[in-house]
Amino acid sequence: MDRNYIDFIACFSHMSAKQYGIKPLVICKEIKSIVERRFSVENSEDNEQISLCSVAFKDYNEMGYITKQSFYYSNEMEQMITYKYDEYNNLKALFSNLGFTIQIDYNSFQREVKTLNYYEKECIPSETHFFYNAENLLEKEIIKQKQQDTIHHYKYKSGELIGSSEYNGEELISEWYIESSECKSTQTVYNIEPKYNSKSRSVLYLDDRGNVVKNESFNAEGQLVQIRILKYDRNSTIVLSEVSNISKNNKCKKIKRTEDQYEYDKNENWIKKIRYSNGIKTEYKEREITYF
């Protein structure tokens, strides 16, 4: 499949949208437009060379919803995406100049019931259908495939998502579920792959804002294999990620440390971001934000 099509589809996430009342395209009602420039950083013994990689232009309406994105690489526009909404501010369609289209239908409760992904280079569009329980929570998701459908089932407890299972046709491919501590300071996520008779788990440690500050990963044999430490700034944005692998003799080896430094404007929207990977500056971003 075309890389641009994959990137385009990646801009749209079903589970983070209407099913949970989240509006992922809204940043701030006062924002009119954003120009975001991304630079790569090459380091040598003598100097640091910064090169412009891409520029993204983003426009928003007065309700705070994005209406257009344009992406430029090497001073040439590679893709432009426009967004259309209905009278309830539901995202109804996305259109790309590269021939990609996503169309969305809603029920009377303003929940997605059908998504149509169309790529003009492919003959058959893909469809996703959504089904809800009596509490209006997403219960089942069916992705129509040429060979056989992919089906996702979702489970809840007191309105919170606690598990999901994935089927190819009638065959169970994978499932996961969450067990929370009484005070909800830790969560254990179990991942099951029936085909390989495998059951791994991750233990998540949460701060008082619900952010994951530590993730311990265990393999199917119960051995601790990886630890990830996360730190956040005042806006709950991740600013530090440290990943360490644990050997069979319980030796810890740090394999990746990613640190992001942000600079914010008076409205608490970031305007500069510098990324360090294992202590070396690798990326630099800057944003020009225009407000209504």
PyMOL commands that set and color helices and strands:
alter all, ss='L'
color gray80, all
select helices_A, chain A and resi 3-10+18-20+194-196
alter helices_A, ss='H'
color red, helices_A
select strands_A, chain A and resi 31-43+48-60+66-73+76-85+91-96+100-106+112-119+126-132+138-143+150-157+160-168+171-180+186-193+198-206+212-218+224-232+238-246+252-264+270-277+280-291
alter strands_A, ss='S'
color yellow, strands_A
deselect
rebuild
show_as cartoon
